[in-house]
Amino acid sequence: MGLTQLTLAVAGSTLLALAAFTPAYAAPIKNVVIVHGALADGSGWRKVHDLLKQKGYKVTIVQPPMTSLQDDVRATRRILDLQQGPSLLVGHSYGGMIVTEAGNADNVAGLVYIAAFQPDAGETLLDLAGKIPAATKGIMATSDEYLYLDPKVYAADFAADVPAAEAEFMAASQVFPSKAAFETKVTTPAWKSKKSWALVATDDRAISPDLMRMMARRAESETVEVKASHAVFMSKPDAVATLIEDAAKALTK
């Protein structure tokens, strides 16, 4: 190797070493974009929204149409495009499928999965749910192949630690996802190129906690466990907001 080549090699190694110690984002990440899951809407995230807003974060809740995974990813990208600066992208339940694809947007700094699916390439939600089935047996289908949770078991299987009146209203106002959305394969998981965090709700009956643990290990997500139902964002908003804030801070260190 000549002197010039050696000099370039050393310089390149030095730059790589410096890059390893340089934060991805010099300024704090203040945009939080949340994608709710199926069988509920974004209004349940009000407490988390308010807690983060008090800490100085700009929080936006995506209301995906639930007509197809592609439509839901587009709805999320639409909101991401409106953000000024990098965003932390958060997904709950089926929202985890959405953020896994939408998270490939350039302005997404990292991903947070809250009691959510974390698919790998080629996996569908139904594939994952079949690996370690959830406790609930109440998922029903309409004649045009949209899915819902039987209101008779909604409180017990989705929101057991939420006040009864709220759980009853959630059952009556649930958002029906298309079965097709649950059958669509993820192509490019953003967690393979971006840092991720995961919250496992240990009393979850809508997604098996063991499945959540498996997916989080596979994605090498930083993981916390919270004793809560699938509606952890409502019953334990402080724990959810804390994990989101920790993730935002970690990405600027």
C-alpha positions in Angstrom: 0.0 0.0 0.0 1.4 3.4 -1.0 1.7 6.4 1.3 -1.4 8.1 -0.2 -3.5 4.9 0.1 -2.4 4.4 3.7 -3.2 8.1 4.5 -6.7 7.7 3.0 -7.3 4.4 4.9 -6.3 5.9 8.2 -8.4 9.0 7.6 -11.4 6.8 6.7 -11.0 4.7 9.8 -10.8 7.9 11.9 -14.0 9.2 10.3 -15.8 5.9 11.0 -14.6 5.9 14.6 -15.8 9.5 15.1 -19.2 8.7 13.5 -19.7 5.9 16.0 -19.5 8.4 18.8 -21.5 11.2 17.1 -25.2 11.4 18.0 -27.6 10.8 15.1 -29.4 14.0 16.0 -27.7 16.9 17.7 -30.9 18.6 18.7 -33.5 16.9 21.0 -36.2 15.0 19.2 -39.5 16.7 20.0 -41.9 15.2 17.4 -43.8 12.1 18.5 -46.1 10.5 15.9 -48.4 7.8 17.4 -50.3 5.2 15.3 -53.1 3.5 17.2 -54.1 -0.1 16.7 -57.2 -1.9 15.5 -60.4 -2.1 17.6 -59.9 1.3 19.2 -59.2 4.8 17.9 -56.7 7.5 18.6 -58.8 9.3 21.4 -57.6 6.7 23.9 -54.1 8.2 23.7 -55.2 11.5 25.2 -53.5 10.9 28.5 -50.2 10.0 26.9 -50.5 13.0 24.5 -51.0 15.3 27.5 -48.2 13.9 29.5 -45.7 14.3 26.6 -47.0 17.7 25.7 -46.3 18.9 29.2 -42.7 17.7 28.7 -42.4 19.9 25.5 -43.1 17.3 22.8 -45.3 17.9 19.8 -47.5 14.8 19.6 -49.6 13.8 16.6 -52.0 10.9 16.5 -52.5 9.2 13.2 -56.0 7.9 12.4 -55.4 5.2 9.9 -58.4 4.1 7.8 -57.8 0.4 8.5 -58.8 -0.5 4.9 -55.5 -2.0 4.0 -51.9 -2.0 5.3 -50.9 0.1 2.3 -53.5 2.7 3.0 -52.5 2.8 6.7 -48.9 3.3 5.8 -49.8 6.1 3.5 -51.9 7.8 6.2 -48.9 7.6 8.5 -46.4 8.9 5.9 -48.8 11.8 5.3 -48.5 12.9 9.0 -44.8 12.3 9.0 -44.4 14.6 6.0 -46.0 17.4 8.0 -43.4 17.2 10.8 -40.6 19.7 11.1 -37.4 17.8 12.0 -37.0 14.1 13.0 -39.8 12.1 14.6 -40.2 9.2 17.0 -42.7 6.8 15.5 -44.9 4.9 18.0 -47.2 2.0 17.2 -49.8 0.0 19.3 -51.0 -3.4 18.4 -51.7 -3.5 14.6 -50.1 -0.1 14.6 -46.8 -1.9 15.0 -47.3 -3.4 11.5 -47.9 0.0 10.2 -44.9 1.7 11.8 -42.6 -1.1 10.7 -43.2 -0.1 7.1 -43.8 3.6 7.5 -40.8 3.9 9.8 -38.5 3.7 6.7 -39.2 7.4 6.1 -36.0 9.4 6.3 -37.3 11.6 9.1 -38.1 8.8 11.4 -35.4 8.6 14.1 -36.6 5.5 15.9 -39.5 3.2 16.7 -41.5 2.5 19.9 -43.7 -0.6 20.0 -46.4 -0.5 22.7 -48.1 -3.9 23.1 -47.6 -4.2 19.4 -46.7 -6.6 16.6 -43.1 -6.3 15.3 -43.1 -8.2 12.0 -40.1 -9.3 10.0 -40.0 -9.3 6.2 -42.6 -11.6 4.7 -44.7 -11.9 7.8 -48.4 -10.9 8.2 -50.2 -10.1 11.4 -52.1 -13.4 11.1 -48.8 -15.3 10.7 -47.5 -13.8 13.9 -50.7 -14.2 15.8 -50.6 -17.9 14.9 -47.1 -18.5 16.2 -48.2 -17.9 19.9 -52.0 -17.4 19.9 -53.5 -14.8 22.1 -55.9 -15.6 25.0 -58.9 -14.0 23.4 -61.3 -16.0 21.3 -63.6 -13.1 20.6 -62.4 -11.9 17.2 -65.4 -11.9 14.8 -65.8 -11.1 11.1 -68.5 -9.2 9.2 -70.0 -10.4 6.0 -67.6 -8.1 4.0 -64.5 -9.4 5.9 -63.9 -6.7 8.4 -62.9 -7.7 11.9 -64.1 -6.7 15.4 -63.9 -7.9 19.0 -67.1 -9.3 20.4 -68.5 -6.6 22.7 -69.3 -9.3 25.3 -65.6 -10.0 25.9 -64.2 -6.6 24.9 -63.6 -5.4 28.4 -62.0 -8.6 29.6 -59.9 -9.2 26.6 -58.8 -5.7 25.6 -59.3 -3.3 28.5 -59.5 -5.3 31.7 -57.8 -2.6 33.8 -59.8 0.4 32.3 -62.9 1.7 34.1 -65.9 -0.4 33.1 -67.8 2.5 31.6 -64.8 3.5 29.4 -64.3 -0.1 28.3 -68.0 -0.4 27.4 -67.8 2.7 25.3 -64.6 1.5 23.6 -66.4 -1.7 22.6 -69.2 0.3 21.1 -66.9 2.7 19.2 -64.2 0.2 18.1 -62.5 0.6 14.7 -63.0 -2.4 12.4 -59.8 -3.4 10.4 -60.1 -5.2 7.1 -59.1 -8.8 7.2 -56.9 -8.0 4.2 -54.8 -5.7 6.2 -54.0 -8.5 8.6 -53.1 -10.8 5.7 -50.6 -8.4 4.0 -46.9 -9.1 4.2 -44.5 -6.6 5.5 -41.7 -6.0 3.0 -39.0 -3.8 4.7 -38.9 -3.8 8.5 -37.7 -0.4 9.7 -36.4 -1.9 12.9 -33.6 -3.5 11.0 -32.0 -0.2 10.3 -33.3 2.0 13.2 -33.2 1.7 16.9 -36.4 0.4 18.6 -38.0 0.1 22.0 -40.8 -2.2 23.1 -43.3 -2.3 25.9 -44.7 -5.8 26.8 -48.1 -5.6 28.6 -47.9 -8.7 30.8 -51.7 -9.2 31.3 -52.4 -8.7 27.6 -55.1 -11.1 26.2 -55.2 -9.6 22.7 -51.5 -10.3 21.9 -49.6 -13.0 23.8 -47.0 -11.4 26.0 -44.7 -14.3 25.0 -45.1 -13.3 21.4 -44.3 -9.7 22.2 -41.1 -10.9 24.0 -40.1 -13.0 21.1 -40.5 -10.2 18.6 -38.7 -7.7 20.8 -35.7 -10.1 21.2 -35.6 -10.6 17.5 -35.6 -6.9 16.8 -33.1 -6.3 19.6 -35.5 -3.7 21.0 -34.9 -2.2 24.4 -37.8 -3.7 26.3 -39.8 -2.9 29.4 -42.6 -5.0 30.9 -45.7 -3.4 32.5 -48.5 -5.2 34.3 -51.4 -4.1 32.2 -54.0 -5.1 29.6 -53.8 -4.5 25.9 -55.1 -1.0 26.6 -51.9 -0.1 28.5 -51.9 3.3 26.9 -55.0 4.1 28.8 -54.5 2.2 32.1 -50.8 3.0 32.5 -50.2 6.3 30.5 -47.3 7.3 32.7 -45.3 4.1 31.9 -46.0 4.5 28.2 -45.1 8.2 28.1 -41.9 7.5 30.1 -40.7 4.9 27.6 -41.4 7.2 24.7 -39.5 10.1 26.4 -36.6 7.7 27.2 -36.4 6.7 23.6 -36.5 10.3 22.4 -33.7 11.2 24.8 -31.6 8.2 23.9 -31.6 9.1 20.2 -29.9 12.4 21.0 -27.1 11.1 23.2 
